[in-house]
Amino acid sequence: MTPSNPPTSKTTLPDHTQLPESDGSFVKNWQEHPQSILLTDSITPILKQLNPDDQYCIGQDLGIYWRITDPPERGAEAPDWFYVPNVPPTLNGQTRRSYVLWQEYIAPLIVLEFVSGNGSEERDKTPWTGKFWIYEQVIRPAFYGIYEVKKASVEVYHLIEGQYQVLAANERGHYPISPLGVELGINIGQYQNVELPWLRWWDLQGNLLLSGEERAEQEYQRAEQEYQRAERLTAQLRSLGIEPEA
């Protein structure tokens, strides 16, 4: 089912520069912001490979406008994280303030919501107002994930023939997002000095996709191990009366 009387002319409708970029509400929990950064940071190398022309958009708590309302923000959903392929990262040289479906037409490939309450809002199937219904029937991302940090769980849906079907986890407990060549799941670990069940990406071989900070730490550990090996070799050579510098 699709909305009746869909917009037909993008020239007579507001664009991303004319629509509110915020509804004025506060972020519902402190963890949302670092979680979004972690998802973006760790998957960026993959997205660069998939989009060598850099034609893609990532939204973090960015409004997706799907209908005209008064006030305008009632016609938008603001996923905590989403990815859209095959669109420019900016419009007319300006940073995106929102993602306007009647201006661009391309649906996100994946939308992720971070539950702050009991999850009923993210699973609401009420026509025209329920978040689940709007994603399934109007915005139509191919994958929709509902992440609950309190339960250390993520529930993933795949759009099949116009309806969301629950995606089964693989043997690792991860959810394959095949168009991206990655898996989505929960990893209990430390990020920004806090240990939580974070929502993370893995490659299809089950290797965790690291953030920039984690990659730097891994490189530091590797360099430290090489230094220690060199120091041990130097000590062994000197014990044999051999000066390494010679």
Biotite code that builds the C-alpha atoms (Angstrom):
import biotite.structure as struc

atoms = struc.array([
    struc.Atom([0.000, 0.000, 0.000], chain_id="A", res_id=1, res_name="MET", atom_name="CA", element="C"),
    struc.Atom([1.258, 3.457, -0.897], chain_id="A", res_id=2, res_name="THR", atom_name="CA", element="C"),
    struc.Atom([0.001, 6.926, 0.052], chain_id="A", res_id=3, res_name="PRO", atom_name="CA", element="C"),
    struc.Atom([-2.874, 8.346, -1.975], chain_id="A", res_id=4, res_name="SER", atom_name="CA", element="C"),
    struc.Atom([-2.191, 11.396, -4.119], chain_id="A", res_id=5, res_name="ASN", atom_name="CA", element="C"),
    struc.Atom([1.627, 11.175, -3.995], chain_id="A", res_id=6, res_name="PRO", atom_name="CA", element="C"),
    struc.Atom([3.612, 14.315, -4.843], chain_id="A", res_id=7, res_name="PRO", atom_name="CA", element="C"),
    struc.Atom([3.978, 14.712, -8.601], chain_id="A", res_id=8, res_name="THR", atom_name="CA", element="C"),
    struc.Atom([6.160, 17.787, -9.012], chain_id="A", res_id=9, res_name="SER", atom_name="CA", element="C"),
    struc.Atom([9.282, 18.479, -7.016], chain_id="A", res_id=10, res_name="LYS", atom_name="CA", element="C"),
    struc.Atom([9.338, 22.060, -8.350], chain_id="A", res_id=11, res_name="THR", atom_name="CA", element="C"),
    struc.Atom([6.186, 23.021, -6.408], chain_id="A", res_id=12, res_name="THR", atom_name="CA", element="C"),
    struc.Atom([7.161, 21.347, -3.141], chain_id="A", res_id=13, res_name="LEU", atom_name="CA", element="C"),
    struc.Atom([9.679, 22.400, -0.466], chain_id="A", res_id=14, res_name="PRO", atom_name="CA", element="C"),
    struc.Atom([13.194, 20.966, -0.573], chain_id="A", res_id=15, res_name="ASP", atom_name="CA", element="C"),
    struc.Atom([15.708, 20.139, 2.160], chain_id="A", res_id=16, res_name="HIS", atom_name="CA", element="C"),
    struc.Atom([16.670, 23.806, 2.621], chain_id="A", res_id=17, res_name="THR", atom_name="CA", element="C"),
    struc.Atom([13.062, 24.851, 3.290], chain_id="A", res_id=18, res_name="GLN", atom_name="CA", element="C"),
    struc.Atom([12.040, 22.117, 5.716], chain_id="A", res_id=19, res_name="LEU", atom_name="CA", element="C"),
    struc.Atom([12.888, 22.069, 9.457], chain_id="A", res_id=20, res_name="PRO", atom_name="CA", element="C"),
    struc.Atom([16.012, 20.060, 10.230], chain_id="A", res_id=21, res_name="GLU", atom_name="CA", element="C"),
    struc.Atom([14.905, 19.369, 13.806], chain_id="A", res_id=22, res_name="SER", atom_name="CA", element="C"),
    struc.Atom([11.655, 18.976, 15.714], chain_id="A", res_id=23, res_name="ASP", atom_name="CA", element="C"),
    struc.Atom([13.227, 20.629, 18.745], chain_id="A", res_id=24, res_name="GLY", atom_name="CA", element="C"),
    struc.Atom([13.200, 17.485, 20.876], chain_id="A", res_id=25, res_name="SER", atom_name="CA", element="C"),
    struc.Atom([16.128, 16.285, 22.940], chain_id="A", res_id=26, res_name="PHE", atom_name="CA", element="C"),
    struc.Atom([18.110, 13.145, 22.189], chain_id="A", res_id=27, res_name="VAL", atom_name="CA", element="C"),
    struc.Atom([16.440, 10.492, 24.347], chain_id="A", res_id=28, res_name="LYS", atom_name="CA", element="C"),
    struc.Atom([19.607, 8.921, 25.724], chain_id="A", res_id=29, res_name="ASN", atom_name="CA", element="C"),
    struc.Atom([23.296, 9.800, 25.733], chain_id="A", res_id=30, res_name="TRP", atom_name="CA", element="C"),
    struc.Atom([24.302, 6.545, 24.030], chain_id="A", res_id=31, res_name="GLN", atom_name="CA", element="C"),
    struc.Atom([22.555, 7.349, 20.716], chain_id="A", res_id=32, res_name="GLU", atom_name="CA", element="C"),
    struc.Atom([25.239, 9.755, 19.519], chain_id="A", res_id=33, res_name="HIS", atom_name="CA", element="C"),
    struc.Atom([28.330, 7.563, 20.102], chain_id="A", res_id=34, res_name="PRO", atom_name="CA", element="C"),
    struc.Atom([26.434, 4.546, 18.749], chain_id="A", res_id=35, res_name="GLN", atom_name="CA", element="C"),
    struc.Atom([25.736, 6.362, 15.476], chain_id="A", res_id=36, res_name="SER", atom_name="CA", element="C"),
    struc.Atom([29.350, 7.511, 15.203], chain_id="A", res_id=37, res_name="ILE", atom_name="CA", element="C"),
    struc.Atom([30.582, 3.968, 15.802], chain_id="A", res_id=38, res_name="LEU", atom_name="CA", element="C"),
    struc.Atom([28.342, 2.555, 13.062], chain_id="A", res_id=39, res_name="LEU", atom_name="CA", element="C"),
    struc.Atom([29.415, 5.212, 10.567], chain_id="A", res_id=40, res_name="THR", atom_name="CA", element="C"),
    struc.Atom([33.120, 5.124, 11.395], chain_id="A", res_id=41, res_name="ASP", atom_name="CA", element="C"),
    struc.Atom([33.444, 1.350, 11.163], chain_id="A", res_id=42, res_name="SER", atom_name="CA", element="C"),
    struc.Atom([31.504, 0.872, 7.916], chain_id="A", res_id=43, res_name="ILE", atom_name="CA", element="C"),
    struc.Atom([32.946, 3.856, 6.011], chain_id="A", res_id=44, res_name="THR", atom_name="CA", element="C"),
    struc.Atom([35.825, 1.848, 4.419], chain_id="A", res_id=45, res_name="PRO", atom_name="CA", element="C"),
    struc.Atom([33.232, -0.637, 3.082], chain_id="A", res_id=46, res_name="ILE", atom_name="CA", element="C"),
    struc.Atom([31.028, 2.139, 1.727], chain_id="A", res_id=47, res_name="LEU", atom_name="CA", element="C"),
    struc.Atom([34.040, 3.738, 0.035], chain_id="A", res_id=48, res_name="LYS", atom_name="CA", element="C"),
    struc.Atom([34.704, 0.434, -1.758], chain_id="A", res_id=49, res_name="GLN", atom_name="CA", element="C"),
    struc.Atom([31.062, 0.068, -2.796], chain_id="A", res_id=50, res_name="LEU", atom_name="CA", element="C"),
    struc.Atom([30.790, 3.730, -3.853], chain_id="A", res_id=51, res_name="ASN", atom_name="CA", element="C"),
    struc.Atom([34.162, 4.774, -5.336], chain_id="A", res_id=52, res_name="PRO", atom_name="CA", element="C"),
    struc.Atom([32.466, 7.910, -6.688], chain_id="A", res_id=53, res_name="ASP", atom_name="CA", element="C"),
    struc.Atom([31.351, 8.819, -3.118], chain_id="A", res_id=54, res_name="ASP", atom_name="CA", element="C"),
    struc.Atom([27.723, 8.957, -4.214], chain_id="A", res_id=55, res_name="GLN", atom_name="CA", element="C"),
    struc.Atom([26.010, 7.915, -0.998], chain_id="A", res_id=56, res_name="TYR", atom_name="CA", element="C"),
    struc.Atom([24.407, 9.488, 2.039], chain_id="A", res_id=57, res_name="CYS", atom_name="CA", element="C"),
    struc.Atom([24.471, 8.557, 5.729], chain_id="A", res_id=58, res_name="ILE", atom_name="CA", element="C"),
    struc.Atom([21.889, 10.073, 8.046], chain_id="A", res_id=59, res_name="GLY", atom_name="CA", element="C"),
    struc.Atom([22.292, 10.238, 11.818], chain_id="A", res_id=60, res_name="GLN", atom_name="CA", element="C"),
    struc.Atom([19.054, 11.412, 13.452], chain_id="A", res_id=61, res_name="ASP", atom_name="CA", element="C"),
    struc.Atom([18.279, 13.149, 10.142], chain_id="A", res_id=62, res_name="LEU", atom_name="CA", element="C"),
    struc.Atom([14.661, 13.690, 9.089], chain_id="A", res_id=63, res_name="GLY", atom_name="CA", element="C"),
    struc.Atom([13.261, 11.714, 6.149], chain_id="A", res_id=64, res_name="ILE", atom_name="CA", element="C"),
    struc.Atom([10.342, 13.721, 4.770], chain_id="A", res_id=65, res_name="TYR", atom_name="CA", element="C"),
    struc.Atom([7.644, 11.580, 3.169], chain_id="A", res_id=66, res_name="TRP", atom_name="CA", element="C"),
    struc.Atom([4.549, 13.833, 3.081], chain_id="A", res_id=67, res_name="ARG", atom_name="CA", element="C"),
    struc.Atom([3.456, 17.456, 3.373], chain_id="A", res_id=68, res_name="ILE", atom_name="CA", element="C"),
    struc.Atom([1.956, 18.328, 6.764], chain_id="A", res_id=69, res_name="THR", atom_name="CA", element="C"),
    struc.Atom([1.409, 21.302, 9.029], chain_id="A", res_id=70, res_name="ASP", atom_name="CA", element="C"),
    struc.Atom([3.688, 21.628, 10.890], chain_id="A", res_id=71, res_name="PRO", atom_name="CA", element="C"),
    struc.Atom([6.132, 20.119, 8.357], chain_id="A", res_id=72, res_name="PRO", atom_name="CA", element="C"),
    struc.Atom([8.050, 17.952, 10.854], chain_id="A", res_id=73, res_name="GLU", atom_name="CA", element="C"),
    struc.Atom([4.956, 15.781, 11.367], chain_id="A", res_id=74, res_name="ARG", atom_name="CA", element="C"),
    struc.Atom([5.542, 14.522, 7.849], chain_id="A", res_id=75, res_name="GLY", atom_name="CA", element="C"),
    struc.Atom([9.000, 13.190, 8.659], chain_id="A", res_id=76, res_name="ALA", atom_name="CA", element="C"),
    struc.Atom([10.619, 10.290, 10.454], chain_id="A", res_id=77, res_name="GLU", atom_name="CA", element="C"),
    struc.Atom([14.121, 10.745, 11.875], chain_id="A", res_id=78, res_name="ALA", atom_name="CA", element="C"),
    struc.Atom([15.879, 7.360, 12.077], chain_id="A", res_id=79, res_name="PRO", atom_name="CA", element="C"),
    struc.Atom([18.818, 7.175, 14.434], chain_id="A", res_id=80, res_name="ASP", atom_name="CA", element="C"),
    struc.Atom([20.939, 5.895, 11.523], chain_id="A", res_id=81, res_name="TRP", atom_name="CA", element="C"),
    struc.Atom([20.330, 5.230, 7.824], chain_id="A", res_id=82, res_name="PHE", atom_name="CA", element="C"),
    struc.Atom([22.229, 4.736, 4.579], chain_id="A", res_id=83, res_name="TYR", atom_name="CA", element="C"),
    struc.Atom([21.157, 5.621, 1.040], chain_id="A", res_id=84, res_name="VAL", atom_name="CA", element="C"),
    struc.Atom([23.226, 4.505, -1.983], chain_id="A", res_id=85, res_name="PRO", atom_name="CA", element="C"),
    struc.Atom([23.438, 6.261, -5.346], chain_id="A", res_id=86, res_name="ASN", atom_name="CA", element="C"),
    struc.Atom([22.711, 9.786, -4.114], chain_id="A", res_id=87, res_name="VAL", atom_name="CA", element="C"),
    struc.Atom([25.111, 12.733, -3.731], chain_id="A", res_id=88, res_name="PRO", atom_name="CA", element="C"),
    struc.Atom([26.340, 13.472, -0.201], chain_id="A", res_id=89, res_name="PRO", atom_name="CA", element="C"),
    struc.Atom([25.451, 17.144, -0.682], chain_id="A", res_id=90, res_name="THR", atom_name="CA", element="C"),
    struc.Atom([22.816, 18.996, -2.708], chain_id="A", res_id=91, res_name="LEU", atom_name="CA", element="C"),
    struc.Atom([23.793, 22.063, -4.725], chain_id="A", res_id=92, res_name="ASN", atom_name="CA", element="C"),
    struc.Atom([26.952, 22.330, -2.658], chain_id="A", res_id=93, res_name="GLY", atom_name="CA", element="C"),
    struc.Atom([25.040, 22.381, 0.631], chain_id="A", res_id=94, res_name="GLN", atom_name="CA", element="C"),
    struc.Atom([25.148, 19.873, 3.483], chain_id="A", res_id=95, res_name="THR", atom_name="CA", element="C"),
    struc.Atom([21.928, 17.918, 3.697], chain_id="A", res_id=96, res_name="ARG", atom_name="CA", element="C"),
    struc.Atom([19.571, 19.223, 6.360], chain_id="A", res_id=97, res_name="ARG", atom_name="CA", element="C"),
    struc.Atom([17.073, 16.434, 5.719], chain_id="A", res_id=98, res_name="SER", atom_name="CA", element="C"),
    struc.Atom([16.301, 13.692, 3.193], chain_id="A", res_id=99, res_name="TYR", atom_name="CA", element="C"),
    struc.Atom([13.257, 14.535, 1.079], chain_id="A", res_id=100, res_name="VAL", atom_name="CA", element="C"),
    struc.Atom([11.702, 11.570, -0.715], chain_id="A", res_id=101, res_name="LEU", atom_name="CA", element="C"),
    struc.Atom([9.750, 13.639, -3.251], chain_id="A", res_id=102, res_name="TRP", atom_name="CA", element="C"),
    struc.Atom([12.982, 15.412, -4.155], chain_id="A", res_id=103, res_name="GLN", atom_name="CA", element="C"),
    struc.Atom([15.140, 12.298, -4.619], chain_id="A", res_id=104, res_name="GLU", atom_name="CA", element="C"),
    struc.Atom([12.858, 9.222, -4.796], chain_id="A", res_id=105, res_name="TYR", atom_name="CA", element="C"),
    struc.Atom([15.544, 6.701, -3.744], chain_id="A", res_id=106, res_name="ILE", atom_name="CA", element="C"),
    struc.Atom([14.705, 4.860, -0.528], chain_id="A", res_id=107, res_name="ALA", atom_name="CA", element="C"),
    struc.Atom([17.335, 4.145, 2.132], chain_id="A", res_id=108, res_name="PRO", atom_name="CA", element="C"),
    struc.Atom([18.863, 0.690, 1.922], chain_id="A", res_id=109, res_name="LEU", atom_name="CA", element="C"),
    struc.Atom([18.846, 0.315, 5.706], chain_id="A", res_id=110, res_name="ILE", atom_name="CA", element="C"),
    struc.Atom([17.261, 2.210, 8.591], chain_id="A", res_id=111, res_name="VAL", atom_name="CA", element="C"),
    struc.Atom([18.199, 1.627, 12.245], chain_id="A", res_id=112, res_name="LEU", atom_name="CA", element="C"),
    struc.Atom([16.257, 2.750, 15.297], chain_id="A", res_id=113, res_name="GLU", atom_name="CA", element="C"),
    struc.Atom([17.711, 2.764, 18.828], chain_id="A", res_id=114, res_name="PHE", atom_name="CA", element="C"),
    struc.Atom([15.009, 1.978, 21.390], chain_id="A", res_id=115, res_name="VAL", atom_name="CA", element="C"),
    struc.Atom([14.782, 4.314, 24.367], chain_id="A", res_id=116, res_name="SER", atom_name="CA", element="C"),
    struc.Atom([11.469, 3.111, 25.812], chain_id="A", res_id=117, res_name="GLY", atom_name="CA", element="C"),
    struc.Atom([9.839, -0.306, 25.578], chain_id="A", res_id=118, res_name="ASN", atom_name="CA", element="C"),
    struc.Atom([10.090, -0.627, 21.793], chain_id="A", res_id=119, res_name="GLY", atom_name="CA", element="C"),
    struc.Atom([6.390, -0.103, 21.106], chain_id="A", res_id=120, res_name="SER", atom_name="CA", element="C"),
    struc.Atom([7.033, 3.100, 19.142], chain_id="A", res_id=121, res_name="GLU", atom_name="CA", element="C"),
    struc.Atom([9.482, 1.362, 16.804], chain_id="A", res_id=122, res_name="GLU", atom_name="CA", element="C"),
    struc.Atom([7.017, -1.527, 16.258], chain_id="A", res_id=123, res_name="ARG", atom_name="CA", element="C"),
    struc.Atom([3.871, 0.584, 15.867], chain_id="A", res_id=124, res_name="ASP", atom_name="CA", element="C"),
    struc.Atom([1.923, -0.550, 12.766], chain_id="A", res_id=125, res_name="LYS", atom_name="CA", element="C"),
    struc.Atom([-0.852, 2.045, 13.007], chain_id="A", res_id=126, res_name="THR", atom_name="CA", element="C"),
    struc.Atom([-1.558, 3.318, 9.443], chain_id="A", res_id=127, res_name="PRO", atom_name="CA", element="C"),
    struc.Atom([-0.167, 6.789, 8.713], chain_id="A", res_id=128, res_name="TRP", atom_name="CA", element="C"),
    struc.Atom([1.215, 7.376, 12.208], chain_id="A", res_id=129, res_name="THR", atom_name="CA", element="C"),
    struc.Atom([3.022, 4.219, 13.341], chain_id="A", res_id=130, res_name="GLY", atom_name="CA", element="C"),
    struc.Atom([6.777, 4.199, 12.766], chain_id="A", res_id=131, res_name="LYS", atom_name="CA", element="C"),
    struc.Atom([6.872, 0.569, 11.611], chain_id="A", res_id=132, res_name="PHE", atom_name="CA", element="C"),
    struc.Atom([3.972, 1.195, 9.179], chain_id="A", res_id=133, res_name="TRP", atom_name="CA", element="C"),
    struc.Atom([5.595, 4.317, 7.734], chain_id="A", res_id=134, res_name="ILE", atom_name="CA", element="C"),
    struc.Atom([8.879, 2.522, 7.102], chain_id="A", res_id=135, res_name="TYR", atom_name="CA", element="C"),
    struc.Atom([7.201, -0.549, 5.626], chain_id="A", res_id=136, res_name="GLU", atom_name="CA", element="C"),
    struc.Atom([4.497, 1.111, 3.529], chain_id="A", res_id=137, res_name="GLN", atom_name="CA", element="C"),
    struc.Atom([5.938, 4.511, 2.573], chain_id="A", res_id=138, res_name="VAL", atom_name="CA", element="C"),
    struc.Atom([9.688, 5.015, 3.056], chain_id="A", res_id=139, res_name="ILE", atom_name="CA", element="C"),
    struc.Atom([10.425, 1.334, 2.294], chain_id="A", res_id=140, res_name="ARG", atom_name="CA", element="C"),
    struc.Atom([14.043, 0.749, 3.307], chain_id="A", res_id=141, res_name="PRO", atom_name="CA", element="C"),
    struc.Atom([15.063, -2.767, 2.292], chain_id="A", res_id=142, res_name="ALA", atom_name="CA", element="C"),
    struc.Atom([16.240, -3.450, 5.866], chain_id="A", res_id=143, res_name="PHE", atom_name="CA", element="C"),
    struc.Atom([14.856, -2.111, 9.142], chain_id="A", res_id=144, res_name="TYR", atom_name="CA", element="C"),
    struc.Atom([16.663, -2.769, 12.424], chain_id="A", res_id=145, res_name="GLY", atom_name="CA", element="C"),
    struc.Atom([15.380, -2.202, 15.950], chain_id="A", res_id=146, res_name="ILE", atom_name="CA", element="C"),
    struc.Atom([18.230, -2.092, 18.473], chain_id="A", res_id=147, res_name="TYR", atom_name="CA", element="C"),
    struc.Atom([17.561, -2.410, 22.203], chain_id="A", res_id=148, res_name="GLU", atom_name="CA", element="C"),
    struc.Atom([20.649, -1.779, 24.302], chain_id="A", res_id=149, res_name="VAL", atom_name="CA", element="C"),
    struc.Atom([18.830, -2.726, 27.521], chain_id="A", res_id=150, res_name="LYS", atom_name="CA", element="C"),
    struc.Atom([18.127, -6.186, 26.104], chain_id="A", res_id=151, res_name="LYS", atom_name="CA", element="C"),
    struc.Atom([21.441, -6.461, 24.248], chain_id="A", res_id=152, res_name="ALA", atom_name="CA", element="C"),
    struc.Atom([19.485, -7.339, 21.110], chain_id="A", res_id=153, res_name="SER", atom_name="CA", element="C"),
    struc.Atom([18.710, -6.226, 17.590], chain_id="A", res_id=154, res_name="VAL", atom_name="CA", element="C"),
    struc.Atom([15.683, -7.258, 15.545], chain_id="A", res_id=155, res_name="GLU", atom_name="CA", element="C"),
    struc.Atom([16.086, -6.982, 11.773], chain_id="A", res_id=156, res_name="VAL", atom_name="CA", element="C"),
    struc.Atom([13.377, -6.955, 9.111], chain_id="A", res_id=157, res_name="TYR", atom_name="CA", element="C"),
    struc.Atom([13.787, -7.448, 5.354], chain_id="A", res_id=158, res_name="HIS", atom_name="CA", element="C"),
    struc.Atom([11.292, -5.965, 2.888], chain_id="A", res_id=159, res_name="LEU", atom_name="CA", element="C"),
    struc.Atom([9.983, -8.831, 0.739], chain_id="A", res_id=160, res_name="ILE", atom_name="CA", element="C"),
    struc.Atom([7.139, -8.243, -1.734], chain_id="A", res_id=161, res_name="GLU", atom_name="CA", element="C"),
    struc.Atom([6.101, -5.082, 0.080], chain_id="A", res_id=162, res_name="GLY", atom_name="CA", element="C"),
    struc.Atom([6.006, -6.582, 3.583], chain_id="A", res_id=163, res_name="GLN", atom_name="CA", element="C"),
    struc.Atom([8.614, -6.743, 6.340], chain_id="A", res_id=164, res_name="TYR", atom_name="CA", element="C"),
    struc.Atom([9.709, -10.273, 7.180], chain_id="A", res_id=165, res_name="GLN", atom_name="CA", element="C"),
    struc.Atom([11.833, -11.037, 10.236], chain_id="A", res_id=166, res_name="VAL", atom_name="CA", element="C"),
    struc.Atom([15.397, -11.754, 9.110], chain_id="A", res_id=167, res_name="LEU", atom_name="CA", element="C"),
    struc.Atom([16.907, -14.874, 10.661], chain_id="A", res_id=168, res_name="ALA", atom_name="CA", element="C"),
    struc.Atom([20.276, -14.668, 12.386], chain_id="A", res_id=169, res_name="ALA", atom_name="CA", element="C"),
    struc.Atom([23.148, -16.769, 11.047], chain_id="A", res_id=170, res_name="ASN", atom_name="CA", element="C"),
    struc.Atom([25.284, -19.228, 13.001], chain_id="A", res_id=171, res_name="GLU", atom_name="CA", element="C"),
    struc.Atom([27.203, -16.316, 14.564], chain_id="A", res_id=172, res_name="ARG", atom_name="CA", element="C"),
    struc.Atom([24.025, -14.625, 15.760], chain_id="A", res_id=173, res_name="GLY", atom_name="CA", element="C"),
    struc.Atom([24.475, -11.883, 13.147], chain_id="A", res_id=174, res_name="HIS", atom_name="CA", element="C"),
    struc.Atom([22.109, -10.604, 10.477], chain_id="A", res_id=175, res_name="TYR", atom_name="CA", element="C"),
    struc.Atom([23.487, -10.563, 6.914], chain_id="A", res_id=176, res_name="PRO", atom_name="CA", element="C"),
    struc.Atom([22.905, -7.292, 5.048], chain_id="A", res_id=177, res_name="ILE", atom_name="CA", element="C"),
    struc.Atom([23.866, -8.836, 1.718], chain_id="A", res_id=178, res_name="SER", atom_name="CA", element="C"),
    struc.Atom([23.823, -5.690, -0.507], chain_id="A", res_id=179, res_name="PRO", atom_name="CA", element="C"),
    struc.Atom([26.520, -4.216, 1.753], chain_id="A", res_id=180, res_name="LEU", atom_name="CA", element="C"),
    struc.Atom([28.466, -7.442, 2.180], chain_id="A", res_id=181, res_name="GLY", atom_name="CA", element="C"),
    struc.Atom([28.318, -7.084, 5.966], chain_id="A", res_id=182, res_name="VAL", atom_name="CA", element="C"),
    struc.Atom([26.606, -8.550, 8.997], chain_id="A", res_id=183, res_name="GLU", atom_name="CA", element="C"),
    struc.Atom([24.878, -6.653, 11.785], chain_id="A", res_id=184, res_name="LEU", atom_name="CA", element="C"),
    struc.Atom([24.880, -7.782, 15.397], chain_id="A", res_id=185, res_name="GLY", atom_name="CA", element="C"),
    struc.Atom([25.658, -7.093, 19.031], chain_id="A", res_id=186, res_name="ILE", atom_name="CA", element="C"),
    struc.Atom([29.159, -6.946, 20.495], chain_id="A", res_id=187, res_name="ASN", atom_name="CA", element="C"),
    struc.Atom([29.719, -6.419, 24.204], chain_id="A", res_id=188, res_name="ILE", atom_name="CA", element="C"),
    struc.Atom([32.793, -4.251, 24.440], chain_id="A", res_id=189, res_name="GLY", atom_name="CA", element="C"),
    struc.Atom([34.201, -0.863, 25.313], chain_id="A", res_id=190, res_name="GLN", atom_name="CA", element="C"),
    struc.Atom([33.773, 2.236, 23.184], chain_id="A", res_id=191, res_name="TYR", atom_name="CA", element="C"),
    struc.Atom([34.493, 5.786, 24.378], chain_id="A", res_id=192, res_name="GLN", atom_name="CA", element="C"),
    struc.Atom([35.374, 4.399, 27.820], chain_id="A", res_id=193, res_name="ASN", atom_name="CA", element="C"),
    struc.Atom([31.996, 2.699, 28.253], chain_id="A", res_id=194, res_name="VAL", atom_name="CA", element="C"),
    struc.Atom([31.318, -1.035, 28.117], chain_id="A", res_id=195, res_name="GLU", atom_name="CA", element="C"),
    struc.Atom([27.949, -1.825, 26.558], chain_id="A", res_id=196, res_name="LEU", atom_name="CA", element="C"),
    struc.Atom([26.325, -4.250, 24.129], chain_id="A", res_id=197, res_name="PRO", atom_name="CA", element="C"),
    struc.Atom([27.069, -2.045, 21.105], chain_id="A", res_id=198, res_name="TRP", atom_name="CA", element="C"),
    struc.Atom([25.461, -2.472, 17.700], chain_id="A", res_id=199, res_name="LEU", atom_name="CA", element="C"),
    struc.Atom([28.309, -3.422, 15.332], chain_id="A", res_id=200, res_name="ARG", atom_name="CA", element="C"),
    struc.Atom([29.172, -4.510, 11.800], chain_id="A", res_id=201, res_name="TRP", atom_name="CA", element="C"),
    struc.Atom([31.146, -7.598, 10.759], chain_id="A", res_id=202, res_name="TRP", atom_name="CA", element="C"),
    struc.Atom([32.338, -8.746, 7.347], chain_id="A", res_id=203, res_name="ASP", atom_name="CA", element="C"),
    struc.Atom([30.850, -11.923, 5.875], chain_id="A", res_id=204, res_name="LEU", atom_name="CA", element="C"),
    struc.Atom([33.717, -13.973, 7.311], chain_id="A", res_id=205, res_name="GLN", atom_name="CA", element="C"),
    struc.Atom([32.793, -12.862, 10.822], chain_id="A", res_id=206, res_name="GLY", atom_name="CA", element="C"),
    struc.Atom([35.570, -10.303, 11.324], chain_id="A", res_id=207, res_name="ASN", atom_name="CA", element="C"),
    struc.Atom([34.535, -7.269, 13.362], chain_id="A", res_id=208, res_name="LEU", atom_name="CA", element="C"),
    struc.Atom([34.745, -4.010, 11.396], chain_id="A", res_id=209, res_name="LEU", atom_name="CA", element="C"),
    struc.Atom([36.860, -1.704, 13.527], chain_id="A", res_id=210, res_name="LEU", atom_name="CA", element="C"),
    struc.Atom([36.432, 1.988, 14.186], chain_id="A", res_id=211, res_name="SER", atom_name="CA", element="C"),
    struc.Atom([39.264, 4.375, 13.364], chain_id="A", res_id=212, res_name="GLY", atom_name="CA", element="C"),
    struc.Atom([40.261, 4.444, 17.031], chain_id="A", res_id=213, res_name="GLU", atom_name="CA", element="C"),
    struc.Atom([40.285, 0.651, 17.182], chain_id="A", res_id=214, res_name="GLU", atom_name="CA", element="C"),
    struc.Atom([42.316, 0.418, 13.980], chain_id="A", res_id=215, res_name="ARG", atom_name="CA", element="C"),
    struc.Atom([44.872, 2.856, 15.400], chain_id="A", res_id=216, res_name="ALA", atom_name="CA", element="C"),
    struc.Atom([45.092, 0.876, 18.642], chain_id="A", res_id=217, res_name="GLU", atom_name="CA", element="C"),
    struc.Atom([45.531, -2.363, 16.681], chain_id="A", res_id=218, res_name="GLN", atom_name="CA", element="C"),
    struc.Atom([48.356, -0.794, 14.673], chain_id="A", res_id=219, res_name="GLU", atom_name="CA", element="C"),
    struc.Atom([49.980, 0.500, 17.858], chain_id="A", res_id=220, res_name="TYR", atom_name="CA", element="C"),
    struc.Atom([49.855, -2.968, 19.431], chain_id="A", res_id=221, res_name="GLN", atom_name="CA", element="C"),
    struc.Atom([51.375, -4.478, 16.279], chain_id="A", res_id=222, res_name="ARG", atom_name="CA", element="C"),
    struc.Atom([54.204, -1.924, 16.275], chain_id="A", res_id=223, res_name="ALA", atom_name="CA", element="C"),
    struc.Atom([54.811, -2.485, 19.991], chain_id="A", res_id=224, res_name="GLU", atom_name="CA", element="C"),
    struc.Atom([55.085, -6.258, 19.471], chain_id="A", res_id=225, res_name="GLN", atom_name="CA", element="C"),
    struc.Atom([57.562, -5.761, 16.614], chain_id="A", res_id=226, res_name="GLU", atom_name="CA", element="C"),
    struc.Atom([59.634, -3.428, 18.807], chain_id="A", res_id=227, res_name="TYR", atom_name="CA", element="C"),
    struc.Atom([59.702, -5.936, 21.644], chain_id="A", res_id=228, res_name="GLN", atom_name="CA", element="C"),
    struc.Atom([60.777, -8.724, 19.273], chain_id="A", res_id=229, res_name="ARG", atom_name="CA", element="C"),
    struc.Atom([63.583, -6.526, 17.969], chain_id="A", res_id=230, res_name="ALA", atom_name="CA", element="C"),
    struc.Atom([64.691, -5.755, 21.520], chain_id="A", res_id=231, res_name="GLU", atom_name="CA", element="C"),
    struc.Atom([64.783, -9.451, 22.415], chain_id="A", res_id=232, res_name="ARG", atom_name="CA", element="C"),
    struc.Atom([66.795, -10.250, 19.279], chain_id="A", res_id=233, res_name="LEU", atom_name="CA", element="C"),
    struc.Atom([69.248, -7.452, 20.097], chain_id="A", res_id=234, res_name="THR", atom_name="CA", element="C"),
    struc.Atom([69.704, -8.811, 23.626], chain_id="A", res_id=235, res_name="ALA", atom_name="CA", element="C"),
    struc.Atom([70.280, -12.350, 22.312], chain_id="A", res_id=236, res_name="GLN", atom_name="CA", element="C"),
    struc.Atom([72.885, -11.163, 19.808], chain_id="A", res_id=237, res_name="LEU", atom_name="CA", element="C"),
    struc.Atom([74.743, -9.171, 22.466], chain_id="A", res_id=238, res_name="ARG", atom_name="CA", element="C"),
    struc.Atom([74.760, -12.207, 24.751], chain_id="A", res_id=239, res_name="SER", atom_name="CA", element="C"),
    struc.Atom([76.649, -13.954, 21.963], chain_id="A", res_id=240, res_name="LEU", atom_name="CA", element="C"),
    struc.Atom([79.150, -11.117, 21.699], chain_id="A", res_id=241, res_name="GLY", atom_name="CA", element="C"),
    struc.Atom([77.618, -9.723, 18.512], chain_id="A", res_id=242, res_name="ILE", atom_name="CA", element="C"),
    struc.Atom([76.912, -6.020, 18.322], chain_id="A", res_id=243, res_name="GLU", atom_name="CA", element="C"),
    struc.Atom([73.745, -5.602, 16.176], chain_id="A", res_id=244, res_name="PRO", atom_name="CA", element="C"),
    struc.Atom([74.804, -2.199, 14.872], chain_id="A", res_id=245, res_name="GLU", atom_name="CA", element="C"),
    struc.Atom([77.878, -3.834, 13.371], chain_id="A", res_id=246, res_name="ALA", atom_name="CA", element="C"),
])
